[in-house]
Amino acid sequence: MSDAGYDHATVERRWQEAWDDEDAYRTSDDVEDPTYVLGMYPYPSGKLHMGHVRNYTITDAYARYRRMMGDEVLHPMGWDAFGLPAENAAKERDTNPRDWTLDCIDTMRDQMTAMGFGYDWDREIATCTPEYYQWNQWLFSRFHEEGLVERRDAEVNWCPECETVLADEQVEGEAELCWRCGTPVEQRELEQWFLRITEYADELLDAIDGLVGWPNSVRQMQRNWIGRQFGTELEFSISGHGAVEAFTTRVDTIHGATFFALAPDHPISEELAAENDEVHQFVEHEADPEGDEPNGVATGLTATNPVTGEEIPVYVADFVLSDVGTGALMAVPGHDERDHAFAEKMGEEIKPVIAPKPDEWDGETVPDAPDVSEEAFTDDGILVNSGEYSGLESETARERLTADIDSAEEATQYQLRDWGISRQRYWGTPIPVIHCEDCGPVMVPDEDLPVELPAFINTTGNPLDAAEEWKRTDCPECGGDATRETDTMDTFVDSSWYFLRYVSPDLEDAPFDLGRANDWMPVDQYVGGIEHAVMHLLYSRFFTKVLADTEGLAHREPFTNLLAQGMVQLEGEKMSKSKGNTVSPQRIVEEYGADTARLFMMQAAQPERDFDWSEEGVRSTNAFLARLKTLVDEFVESEPDGDDDAVASYVDAEIDATIAIATGEYDDLTFNRALRETQDLVRTLRQYADYTEPHADTYERGLSAVVRLLAPVAPHLAEELYSALGGDGFVVDADWPTAQVDRDYVAKRRRLVENTREDIRQIVDVAGIEDPTAIDVVIAPDWKYDALEIAIESDADNLIGELMQQPEIRERGDAAASYGQDLQAEREALSMTLSPDDEHAALESAAWLIEREFDAPVDVVRATDVDDSVLKNAQPGRPAIEIDD
């Protein structure tokens, strides 16, 4: 029992047991097209952290909302259970990764249950089980059949502490440290298995435009990672080394190339490093691609410009990357900022060859060359200092130069590289390959899958290398002695298709039921951290496209809508164990309850934004829930019998308003706004009960609406209160409350009431009225509403003239002319208001609030009941105010 009297532990335990007894969140296999709501599944580290709680509260709230809206909902949970952390933990504790991982899963599952997350646990998957990872192996074989698997030597990121390969995104910071242990990463040449994602580069890029339900920032991150560039490949002849191919997107600037640059690991650079001490020193010790400024070393070689025949110096430079373009480039410092900085440092010429296009250009005159001594001019323009090409626009020049240069041809380059999936670790999916001296690498036959992991051996390096008995096998093709592949798959493979396994988690003869996947996919709403905005999402899109091409999957994109939730911070810093600033979800649940934790997180900020954890905010949220419970308990016990009067009418209108707005916000996943509206309605209900004895039906309707609007976020207490109010079954199966008005009507009505109250306050303040005795609120005459509508719809230059064509307006004479002038002056800002009748009804129902604030009777008066001297100040949406003192 908390200090506020809300016994959350009893309530939450009662309803969790009830949900479990009734299998409340199970999704039948017979449903046709459920709304698929999914949070990125977690790595089972052993304990939930606040980031988990926020992510899964978002998905749980949305799943519950869609269910109350009448949808069949698929809301599963599983575990990204392979990975190096479990292997390292097992080594440190002298246990095995399997037992460690399964214990962590049990702990986190219990914590998720305690949070009230409504998962269909019958669909639970764990990627470390043979029942799951056999399909990783099966898919690898299918990709191999399609020519999408390749084995080749490659330079890889190697962590000497973890003794494994790291993907580029797992190398952090300028110091290039391992993301897991912080050890400096080395470069090694290893034979690796690759998935040829580059075969799908164009589709992956072009389809991004269709992902309209994804954040623009995430879509742009994916575009940048794929990094497609259209340009020209052409050859420069380097003294003593023959033709070297370069790639450029700006061949129009070739006359301004004043030096040539090679990547430190370009073959020519490596040759030079073996014989030139200065080049060797730079390549091995000084080159820093992540540095703040470009650096390089002169080679003494020259390159021949294929257009001008000019000999230009060759450098080895660290701003040239071997995996971007060809690892060699022509440098044009007059028109590239990076080249400009390098040229200034090395004292090379900076030559302008592109001029800004004049505002008025005849298409022939060659403009003056710009001054590029201080800053490069990087836009397209008109060629200058370019021989016969001077006077051409950049785009035209690019086309002509590409056609004219013998070695040049159009080319497309990508930053995206094939996906190296080989990992020298134990706790992952064994790559299903057998190495035979006679046959080479051979795929393990499907009937021999899964290739299961052997018992864990706590050793340095890759434990699978030490599993001698497991490694020895027979070649499936020739029957001779052979050995198994000892690399395991990158765990991104596991997460690239797991969302498909949920549709049929127990299927034994395929990775997923194709018919059901075609009906149930794609995921309607996906939620996860922004840190997965590139690789996980890109790989999942890649897998989905391959499965569409090879297995008949009817969808080429896995996720329709994506929400990247923000971080939970403490005093402005991300929570982390290393900083010692974490808050335990378990403590919060024990002290305040799961509903309090969920509600506080969801009301603190929009899901996409970071927010600060606040213990005071948690206490305030807990007190709110306790007050709500008291309101419901008092209603059930007192059975009020108030009148169905104007006050009840106002409360009814506020109930409708709250439902209309909150529903729209739930649709948009802006839960904080929906919850703010709901809490405002609770305050209104309390004010109603304090002001007068409530009308029973109105008050019950308000409480019922509040309970159901809160049910997605605070499900335990909502169940308790729904039951107390006489609801049948579970609140998660109840109908979502409906409103009799739309959001536009609500906004106009609320604006009218608040503006009127503010006008009264201002008059009282300016006039110094200390004790008003009566307040009249006068609605504008009907003809002004007609005039407003005409003004909004009209595009006539002479608005007053158009208004005066209407007899009912013209007969108002000077009053109409004056109002017409007002409308003309405010024409761009005009908007429709409520009708005169609706304004009267809205203000009459809200009069009690004004009376309560000013302790004076309020009369809402129609225009027909007052004289013209008062009406001149009354306008649609802004009634006239008369105050007696």
N, C-alpha and C positions, 0 to 999 in steps of 0.2 A: 504494500500500500504506500503510495507516494504521499508527500506532504499535502498535495492538492486533493487527495482522496480518490485518485484514479488508480485502481488495482490492475495495472497493465499486464502483469505476469499471469494472473488468473485468466483474464480475458483472452490473451494471445494463445495461451496453452489450450484453452477450451476450443477455440475455433480452428487452430491447427490440427487438433485431433479430429474435429468434425470433418474438415476438408479431407483428411486422410481416410477416414472411415468411409466416406462417400465417393472417394476417388474423383474429387470435384474437378480436377484440372486435366483429366485424361481426354485426349483427342482421338476419336474413333477413326479407324482406317477407312470407314465408309463415307466420310464427309467428302464433298466434291471439290471444293476450292476454298479451304480455310484461309483466313487472314493470317499470314505467316509473320510473326514478330520474333525477332532474334537479337540477342546480345552476343557480342563476340565472346566465345567461350574462354574461360580463364585457364592459365597455367596453375596447376594445383600446388601452390607453395605452402599450404598448411593452414593459413589463416586468411580470412577476408580482410581487405583493407578498405578504406573509405572510397577509393576509386571504384572498387568492385560494387560497393553498396549503391553508389550513385548510378553507375551504368545499369545495374540490374533492377533498380527501382524504376528507372525510366522505362525500360522494356516491359516490366511487370505492370506498371500503371497503364501503359498504352494497351497492352494485351487485355487487361481487365476492362478498360473503357470500350474497346472494340467488341468484347463479348457482351457487355451490357447494351451496346447498340444493336445487338442481334446477330453479330457475326459468329460463325464457327472460327475458333482461334487455335492455331498451332503455336505453342510456346515451349520449346524444349530447352534442355541444358545438357552440356557435356564437358569434357575436359581435354585440354590441349596438353596431353600427359607425357609426351616424350620431351627430351631436351637435356642440355648439359647441366643445368643447376641440380637436377635430381641425381645425376651421375656423380657430380662433385660432392653433394651432400652425403651420398652413400659411401663414397671413399673416405670422407672425413669421419663418418660414424661407424665404419667397418660393417656396413650392412649392404643391401643390394637395392638398386634403384626401383625395382618393382614394388617391394614391400614399402619403401619410403613413400613412393607416389600413391599407392593405394591407401595408406594411412592418411596422407594429406587429403585425398579425395573424400574419405569418410568424414574428416573433420570439417571440411568446407561445405559438404552437403548438409551436415547438421546445422551449420551456421546459416546457410541459405534458407533452410526450413524455418529456422528461428526468425528470420527476417520476413517470413510470410510470402516468399516468392512463389507464385502459382505456376510451377512447372509440371509438365507431363513427364514425371520421372520414369515412366515405362519406356520412354524414348532415349534415356540417358546413354551416352557413348563415352568411351575413353580410348583415345588414340593409341595407347600403349598395349591394348589387348590384341591378340592375334586375329580375333574376329573382325577387328577394324583394319589393322595394318596389312592383312593379306590383300586388301583391295588397293592399298597404296602400291603394292607389288604388281597386282593385276593391271592397274592403270599404267604403271611404268612399262609393262610389256606391250600394252596397246599403243602407247606413245612411240615405243621403239618400232613397232610394226608400221607406224605412219611416218617414219623417218624423222621423228621429233626428239630422238635421243641420240646423243653423240658422246664419244669418249675421246678426249684429247689432252695433251699437255697444256697446262695453263699456269700463269703466275697467280698465286692465291695469297690472301691474307691469312697468316698463320699465327695463332696465339701459342707461344711456347709453354705457358702455364697450363692452359686448358688442353694443349696438344691437339688442336683441331683447326680446321679451316673456318674462317668467318666470312660471311657475306659483307659487301661494302657497307651496308647500313648498320652492321654490328661493330664497325670500327668508329670510335667516337673522338671528336675534337681534333684540334690541330696537332696534338701529340700522338694521334692515332693509337688509341688505347682500346683494348678489348672491352666490349660493353658489359661483360660479366665480371671480370676479375681486375680490370684496370691495368693489365700488363701491356707494355708496348708491343705492337703488332709487327711481325716481320713479313717479308715477301719470300715465298718459296715457289719453286716450279714443281708441280705435282700433276700426275695423270688423274683427270677428273671426269665425272659424268655430268653432262649438261642436258637440260631440256631446252629445246630451240624455240624459246618464246619470241625471238626476233622474227620468226616466220609469220607471226600474227601482229607485228608491230603496227602496220598500217591500220588494221581493223581496230586494234586496241585504242589507237589514237583517234581515228575518225568517229568511233562510237561514243566517245566521251561527250560529244555535243548532245547526244540523246539521253544522257543521264541527268535529266532535268530535276530529279528528286534528290540530287547530291549537292552538297555545298560547293559553291564556285571555287573556294580555296582548294578543296580536295581535287576537284577536276583539273585545276591548273597545275597542282603538284604532279598529277599523273602525266599531263602533257609535257611538263618540264623533264620528267624522268625519262620519258620515251624520247624526247628531244629530236624530233624529225627536222631536218634542214634540207632544203632544195638548193642545189648549187651546181658547181662545175668541178670536175676532176681534170687536171692537166699536168703535163710533165715539165719539170725544170731539170736541166742538165747540170750535175754537180761535178766539178773538176776531179778527175780520178775515180769517180764512182758511178758514172753513167746517169741515166734518166731516173729521177725520183718523182713519184706521183704526189701531188698536193691537192687538197680540197679547199674550195673557197665559195662562199655565198656571194662574194662581191668581185667577180671577175672584171666588172666595169672599172675597178680601181687599179688594174694591173700595171698601168703606166706609172703608178705611184709606189710600186714595190721597191724598197730601198735596201732590204736585207731578206734573208731566208732563214727559217728556224726549224730545228729538229727537236723532237722529244728526247729526253735523256736516255730512254730505252729503245730508241729507233736503232735498227741494225747498223747504220752508218755511225751513230753516236757510240755504240758499243765497240765497233772496230777502232774508232779514234781513241776511245778510252784505253784500249789495250796498248797503244803506242804513244799517246800524248799525255804527259803527266798532268797538265792543266785541265784537260778534258776529264781525265780520270778523277782528279780531285773534285771537280764540280759534280760529276755524275754520281760518285759514291758518297760524297760528304756534304755538298752544299746545296744541291738541287732541292727545292721545297715548293711543290705545286700548291700547297695551301698557304704560302707566305703572303704577306700584305702587299708586296711589290714584286714584279717580274725580275728574274735574275738569269744570267747565262754566261757563256764563255765563248770567245771567238775561236774558230777552228782553223783559220788560215785558208779555208776553201772558199771557192766562189760558185755561185749558181748563175746560169744564163737565163735571163728573162725571155720566154719564147716569143714574145711580141716585139720587144724593143731590141733584143740581142745584147742588152746591157749586162755586164758582170756585176753581181751584187754579193756582199760577204755572207757567209753561212755561220750561224751560231747554233750551239746547243743551248736550249732555253727551257726553263722549268715551267713556263706557262703553256707549253705545247704538250698535249697528252696523247699517248700512243693509242688510247681507246676512243679518241674523238677525232673524226676525220681519218686522215691517213698517218697521223703522227708527224706530219711535215706541213709547213705552211709558208706562203708568201706573206711577208709582213709589210703593211701599208700604214706607216705611222701617221700620215696626214688624215686618215679616215678610220682609225680604230684606236680607241683609248688605251688599250693594253699595249699595242704596238708603239703608240706615241710615248708612253712612259718608258718603255725599253729603249727606244731610239734616243730619248733625252739622256738616259743613263749611260748609253754606250757611245754617244756622240755621232749617231748616224743621221743622215739627211732626212728631213721631213718635207715631203713634196705634196702640194695640193694638186689634185687631178679631178675633183668634183666640186662644183660650185652650187650654192643654193639656187633653185629655179626662181627667176624673178617673178614678181606678181603679174606683171604684164610682159609676156615674152612672145616674140614673133615666131618662135620655132626654128630660127636660123642663127640669130646673133649669139656668139659665144660670150657668156658673161665673164666678168673679171674673176680671177682666182681668189678664193678666200684666204685670210690669214690663219694658218693652222700652226703657227709657231708655239702658241700657248695651249691650244686645245684642238683636238681632232674634230673635224666635221663628219659626223657619222650617218647623216641621212642620205637618201637618194637625192639626185639633182641633175645638173647638166655637166657633161664631161668637158674638162679644160686640160691644157698641157698633155693631150692624148693623141697627138698626130691626127690622122684621118678620122678618128672617132670623136674628136672635139666637136661639141655642139649637139651630140646625141643625148637623149635622156637616159638615165641609168638603166632602166628596164630594157630599152631597145638596145643599148650597148652590150648588155649581158648576153642577149640573144645573138647579136652579130659576132661578138668576140668568140663565143662558144662555137659558132659555126666556122669562123675563120681560122682558129688555131688548130693545127693538124692533130695535136695530141689531146685536144679538149673534147669532152662529152658531158652531157647533162648527167647529174648524179644526185642521189638522195642518201643522206647519212643519218644515222640514229645514235643517240647517246645510249639507248637501251642495249644491253648485252645479254647473250644467252645466259640462262639461269644455271649456275653451277650448284648442284644439289649434293655433292659428295661431302660427307663429314666423317672425320676420323674419330668416331666416338662409338660407344656401346649403345646408349639409350636412345635408339631411333629405329626406324624401319630398315631391316637389312635389304640392301639393293639385290634384287633377284637375278644375279648373274653368276655364272660359273666359268672360271678361267681354265682353259685346256691348252696345253702346249701345242697340240696339233690343230685344234679347231678355233682357237682364240676365245674371245668372250662369247658365251652362249647363254641365252635366256633360260631361266628355270621354267620348265613346262607348267602350264596352269594347274594341272592336276597335282603337282607337287607343292603348290602354295597352300598355306603360308610357309615361307622360310622363317622358322621361329628363332628367336634369340636363344643362345645357349645360356647356361648358368653364368652369372656375373663373376668375373675374376678381378679382384682388386689389385690392379697393376698400373704401372706408368704406361703412357701411350694408349693405344686403342686396345681395350680388353678383347675385342674379337680377334686380333692378331695372336693373342695368347691362347685362344680356344682351339688348340691343335686338332682335337678329335672332330669338332664341329666343322672346321675348315676343310678337312679331307673329305672328298666325295668323288663321285663318278661323273664323267662328262655325259650329258643327256644325248649327245649326238653320236659319239664314237664309243662310249662306254669305258674309256681309259681313265687313268688317274687324273684328278683335277682338284682345284681348290675354289672355295667360295669367295666371292667379293666380300672384303671386310669393312668397306665403307658403308655407312648408313645414310639415310636420306635427311636432307634439311627438313626441319619440322614444319617449315612453311608448306611442304607438300601435304601434310596432315590437314592443315587448315584451309587448303585450297578447294576442298570439296565436301567438308564435313557437314555443311548445311544440306547437302543432298542425302546423306546417310540418315538424317533424322526422319525422313519420310518413311523409311522402312528399316529400322535399326537392327532387326533380327533376321533380315533376309540372308540366306545362306548361299545362294547361287549367283549373286550379282552384287555390285556395290550399292545399288539402289533400285527400287522398283520404277521402271521407266514410265509406265503409264501414270502412276501416282505422282512422280516428279513432274511430269508434263502438266498435270492438273494443278499441283500445289505450288510449284515454283512460278516466278521467282519470289524470293523473300520480299514481303511487302514493306517491312520496316526493319532496318538493320541499325544497330547502335554499338558504338565502340570508340576507343580513344583515337585521337588525331595522330598518335605515333604510328598507327597502322594505315595511314592514309595512302601510302604508296605501295609498299611491297605486298602485304597481305591482300589488299584489294586488287592489285594488278594481277597477282598470281591466281586469285580466285576467278577473275574475269577470263584469264587465259585458259584455265582448266575448263570453265563453262563453255567456251567457244570450241575447244577441242572435242569435248563430249557431245556438243551439238553436231559436229561434223562426223564423229566416229560412232557414236552410240545412239543417235536419234533423239537426243534431248531437244525439246521444242523451244528452248530459250537460250539466247546467246549472252545474256547478262544475268548475273546472279542476284543482284540487289536493286529493287526499284527505288526505294528511298533510303537515304543514309543520314544518320545523325552522329556527328562526332562530338561527344560530350566533353565539357571542360574539366579541369582538375579541381580537386578539393585541396585547398591550401590552409596553412596555419600561419597567421601573421604575415601573409604575402608570399610565403615560400611553399613550394610543393612538399607535401608530406613524404618523408622517406625515413627508413630505419637508420640510414647513415647519419642523418641530421638529428635524429632523436626527437622528431616533432610529430610523430604519428599519434593518432587518436584511435583507441581500440573500439571497433564496432560492438564487440561483445560487452564491453563495459557500458556503452551507451544503451544497449538493449536491456541489460540487467537493471540499470539505474532508472531509465526513462521509458523503455519499451521500444519495440521495433517500429510501431506506428509513428512515434515521435521522431525517430531518426529519419524515417522515410519522408515524413511531412516537412521536417526542417530542411532537408536537402532539396526537395522539390520546389519549395517556396522561396529559397534563398536567391535563386538566379535562374535565368534561362538555361536550358540544358547545355547549350554550346559554350557557355561562359564559365571561366574559373570563378570560384568564390571562396571566401574565408570561412573556415569552421569557427563557430562561436558557441561557447558553452552557455552564454546568456540566451542566445537565440534558441538553443535546444530547450532550456528551461521554460522560455516563453511559449514555445510550441507545445510542450507538455501541458502547461497551464491552460492553453486554449482547448486542447482535447478534453481536459477535465471539466472545463466550463460547459463545453458542448454536451458532455454526458449529463451534467447537472440540469441543463435546460430540458433535455429529453426526459430525464427522470421526473422532474417537476411537472412537466406536461402530463405524463402518464398518470401521476399520482393525483393531480388537481382537477383534470377534466374541465378546462375553462369553458365558459358559456357566454362570451361577449357577443356584441352586435356585429352584423355584417354591414358595416358603415363605411364612410369615406376613408377612415384610417385603415381598415381591413383591405379596402380597394387599393390603397397605396402599397401596402405590404404585398398583396397579390401581384401588383405590377412589378415590384422589386424582385419577387421570386421569378417571374417570367424573365426579367432583365438578366438576372444572374444566370439562369439556365441558358439563355440564348448566348450570352457572352462566353460562359465557361465551356459550353459545347464547342464553340468555334476555336477556343484556345486549346482544348484537348485535341481537336482535329489537327491543329498546327504543332502539337507537342510543346506548346508554351505553357507548361503546367503552372509555372509561378503566377501567371496572370489569372488562370482559372482558379487557383487556390486563393488568390487575393480577393477575387469576386465572391467566392464562397464564404470567406471569413467576414467580408463586409455584410453579407446577408445574415450571418449569425449575429453581428452587432445590431442590425436592423430588427431582428426578431427579439433580441433582448430589450431594445428600446421600446418596442411595441408592448412587450409584457410589462415593462415598467410604467408605461404611459396609461395603459388601460387594460381591462380584462380582455384577452385576445378572443377573436372569433375562432372557435375550435377547428373548423375545417381549414381556414386560412393558415392558422398556426401549425397545424399538423402537416399541411402541404409544404410549408416552408421547412420544417424540420426534416421531413422525408426527402425533400430536394437536397438539403445540405448533406444528409447522410449518404445519399447516392452519388452526389458530386465528389464527396471525399473518398468514396469506397475504393477507387483505383489506387489511391495513395496511402490511405490509412485503413487497410482492409479489415483488420481484427476488430477495432472499435466500431467500424461501420456495420459489421455483422451483428455486433452486440446491440447497437442502437436500432438497426433495421428490425431485429427480432423484437425489441421492446416496443416498437411502434406497430407491431402486428404484421410484419412482412412475412410472406410465405417463402420457404426455402432459403437459399443463400442470396445475399445481396449481389454477389457477382453474377447471378442469373436473373436479377431483377431488371426490369425495363429502365433504360436511361430516362431521366425526367425530360418532359417536353415543355416547350414554351408556346404561348399563343401569339407571340410577336417575334419579329426578326431583329437582328442586331442594329440595323439602320434605325428602326423605330425606337429602340432602346436608347441609342445615342442621342437622338433628337429630344426624347422625353427627359433624359437626365440633364442634358445641356440646358433645356428650358427651366427645369426646377432649380438647378444650381445657379444659373444666371439671375433668376428672379430673386433667390435668397441673397445673392451677392449685391444686387441692386438695392435691396431693402437695407442691407448692412451699410452700404455706402451713403444712402440718404440719411439714415439715422446718425451716422458719424458726422457727415458734413453739416447737417442741420442742427447738430447738438441735441437731438431728441433723447432725453434720458428715460422717459417713461411713456412710450407710445400707448394710446388708448384704443386705436383701431387701425387696421391696415386693409386697404382696398387694392386688389390686383385686377387690372382692367385689360381684358383681351382686345386685341386690335379688331377693327371692323373687317368683314368678309372681303370688301373690295381691295384691301391692301394685300391679302393673300393672293387674289387673282393677279394683281399687278406684279407681285413678286414672281409668280410662276411665269408670266409673260416675259419679264426681264431676264430670267434664267434661260429660257428657251430661245429668246430672240437673238438674231445676229444683225439686226438693223442698226445702222449708224445713229439714227435719230430715235432713241428709245422713247423719249417723251412723246414724240409724234405718234409712235405706234401705240403707246398706252392710251392716248387721247382718241384713238379710233374706236375704243370700247365705250359704249354709251354709259354703262354703269360706273365707269371710272371718270369719264369726262364730266359727268354731272356733279362730281365732287369739287369741281372748280379749282380754286387756289390750293386746297388741301391735296388734290391729286397732283398738281404741278409741283408742289413742294416735295411730295413723296417721290415723284418721278425723278426729280433732281438728285435726291438721296440715292436712289437705285442706280442712276447713271454714274454717280461718283464711286459707288462701291461695286460696280458691275462685275469685276473679276473675282470678287470674294463672296458673291452671293451663293446661298445654298438653300434648298427647300427645308421648310419646317413642318411641324405637325399641322393638321387642319385646325380651324378655329374650335370645333367641337372637341377634338382630341386635346388641344392645349387647355381648354377649360376643364376637361375631366382630369387631366394630369395634375394641374395646379390645385384643383379642389381636393384631390386625394392627398396631395402633399401639404395642404394647409396646416395640418397638425404639427408638422415639423417647424413651420414658421411660428405658429402659436407657442410651441414649446420653447423656441429660442428667444422670442421677444416678449412672451407673456402678454400677448394682446390678441383679441379676436381677429380673424382674417376672413375677408369676404372676396371671393373670386367672381368678378362681375363681367357679364357679356357686354359687348359694344352697344347693343340696342338699349341698354339700361342706363347709359350715362350721356352727358352732353358732349358736343364737339370739342369744347375747350380741353377736356381730359383726353379725348381720343387722339388728338394731334401727336401726343407723345407715345402712343401705343403702336408697336410694330409687330409683325409676325415673329414669334420666338422671343420677343422682348416686350412684355406687357407694360402698361403704364402703372406707376405705383403712387398711391395717395395714402399719406400717413397722418393721422390725427394725434395730437399730444395734449 
